C-alpha cells in the first residue's frame, strides 16, 4: 500500500507525453493573439451583459434618491415650534 495517487493502476497501451513546466512559454502569443481575442469576446457579449447592468444601476439610483427624499424631515411639521 505504499503507492502514490498516480501509481494506483497499471494501464497498458496508453502513452503519455509531458512537457516540463520549465520549457513552457507562459505568455506565448499573449499580445498577438490574446488582445484581439479579448476585444472580440467583449464585442460579442456586450449586448447581453450591459443592459442588465444599466437597468440595475438605474433602479439603484432611483431607489437611493427616493430613500434620501423620504429620510428628510418635513418643515411643515415644525412650523409652530418655538
Rosetta blueprint (number, residue, H / E / L):
1 X L
2 X L
3 X L
4 X L
5 X H
6 X H
7 X H
8 X L
9 X L
10 X L
11 X L
12 X L
13 X L
14 X L
15 X L
16 X L
17 X L
18 X L
19 X L
20 X L
21 X L
22 X L
23 X L
24 X L
25 X L
26 X L
27 X L
28 X L
29 X L
30 X H
31 X H
32 X H
33 X H
34 X H
35 X H
36 X H
37 X H
38 X H
39 X H
40 X H
41 X H
42 X H
43 X H
44 X H
45 X H
46 X H
47 X H
48 X H
49 X H
50 X H
51 X H
52 X H
53 X H
54 X H
55 X H
56 X H
57 X H
58 X H
59 X H
60 X H
61 X H
62 X H
63 X H
64 X H
65 X H
66 X H
67 X H
68 X H
69 X H
70 X H
71 X H
72 X L
73 X L
74 X L
75 X H
76 X H
77 X H
78 X H
79 X L
80 X L
81 X L
82 X L
